[in-house]
Amino acid sequence: MAFSNPEVYFEELALPLCCRFEAEPTSYELAISTCIIIYHFADVVAYVRGCQPHEATAEISDKIPDFRTIQALANAGKHVELTRHPISELVGLRAEDLKRGKAAAFSDGSYFSDGTSYSDMSETVVVETPDGNKHDVLHTCKSVLDSLKSNREFFQV
């Protein structure tokens, strides 16, 4: 298995892990692990292109802004607290900020202005980031994966 190939990494690691998270949407373990794997897709892109990981991350984030949210969640999950990030408003995010709560109210991943959702929405892992935004972590992961898949330039070897 060539995990240094973006297509293989995506199809054999990122996508199946996100599917497991979708099957267990209240799992903190799967929420954090999925974010970590998705974020490190940038490392594979960097490896293939012969550039620095931060350059690949910046390029992906330019096309897929939610990739920065994934980056923040992955690093907060790994390091307990986010102490640096290109979006300064996300600094201070802590792993313990991930909570179980209602899935996003709307198909774009957003909540009502007061941060609530419909009462009949399923439970999932959510996070309110230091910038005051609430995120449905599963929705964010799926959205970023869908966006990556449609940006085929990241898969060119």
N, C-alpha and C positions, 0 to 999 in steps of 0.2 A: 504494500500500500504506500503510495507516494503522497504523504501528507504535506509535502513541499509543493504540491500542485494545487492551485486555488480551487479548481473544479472538484478534485478528490476531497480536499479539506471541507469544502462547502457541503458536498453530497454525503460524505461518510462521517463527518463530525458535527458540523453546525446544524444542518437540517434535521438529522435524527435526534439530536439532543433537544432541539426546540420542539419536536413532536412529542418527546417524552414529557417536557414541561407542559405542553398543551394538554396532555392526558392527566397530569397532576399539577394543576395551576396554582395550588396553594403551597407548593414545595419551595421552601427557601433555598434548599440545596440546588434544585434544578434552575431556579431563577438566577442565582449567582453564577452557577456553572455555565448556563447558556450565555449569559452576558460575557463571561470571560472568553469562551470559545469564539463567539461572534467578533468580539473586539480583536482577538489575535488573528483573525483573518487578514488584518492589515500586515501582520508580520510575514505571512505567506506571500502576499502581494509584493512586499518589500524584498523578500528573498528572491523571488522570480525576476523582479525588475532590477535588482542590484542597487537598491536605494536604501535609505534609512527608514526604519519603521515609522518615525514621526512624519516623514514625508508622505508615505502611503496613507497614514491615518488622516492627514490633512486633505489629501486628494479625495479620499472616500467621503470625508465629512463635508467637503465642499458640495458634493453631489447629493449626499444623504445626511442632512443635519442631525437626525436622531442618532447617528453613529457616535456623536459626542456624548449623548446620554448613555449609550451602551458603554462607552469608554469610562464614564464616571461611575456607573454601577459596577462594572468589572473591577476597577481599581479600589473602590470603597469596599467591595466584597472581599478582595484579597488583602487589603492593608488596613482594614478597620475604619479608617477615616481618610477621606480624600484631602490631601494637603496641597496639591497643585493640579491645575487643569487649564487648558486653553480658554475655557469659559470661566472666568473668575467667580461668577455667581454660583457655580456648582461646588466650589471649594468649601469644605466643611461637611459634605455629604458623608454620612456614616452608614456602615453596614446595618446597624440597628434601626435605621430609618425605614428599612423595608418592613412592611406590615402586610397582614392579610386584610383584604377589603374587597369592596365591590368592583367588578370590572368596569371599564370606561362606559359612560352613558351612550357615547356616539361611535359610529364606525370609524371615525378618524382618530380614535383613541382619547378623545377629550371628555371632560367631565362638565357638569354644570358649573357656573361661575363660583359657586360656594364650595366646590370640590366634591360634591355628592354625585351619585348615580341613581339609576332606577332601583327600587327596592328588590325587584326580581332578578337583577343581574347576578351572575354567578360570582363566587368568591375566587379571588386570585391574589397574587402578590402585587402590591402597589407601593409606590414611594412618593413622598412629597420632597422634592429637591430644595436645597437652600434658596433657590430663586423663587420659591413659592408655587412652582408648578407641580401638579400631581400627574403621575404616570402609571398607567397599567403596564407592568413590566412585560407580561406576555405579549400584549399588543405591540409594544415597542420592539421586542425581539422579532416577532413575525413581520412587522412592517419593514424593519431594516433588512431582514433576509429577502423579502420580496423585492425590495429596491436593489439590493446587491445583485440578485438574479437578473434583473432587467438592465443592469449596467454591465454588459458583457466585457467591456474593456478591462475589468478587474480580473477576468479569468484567462486573459491571453498569456500564454507561456512563451 
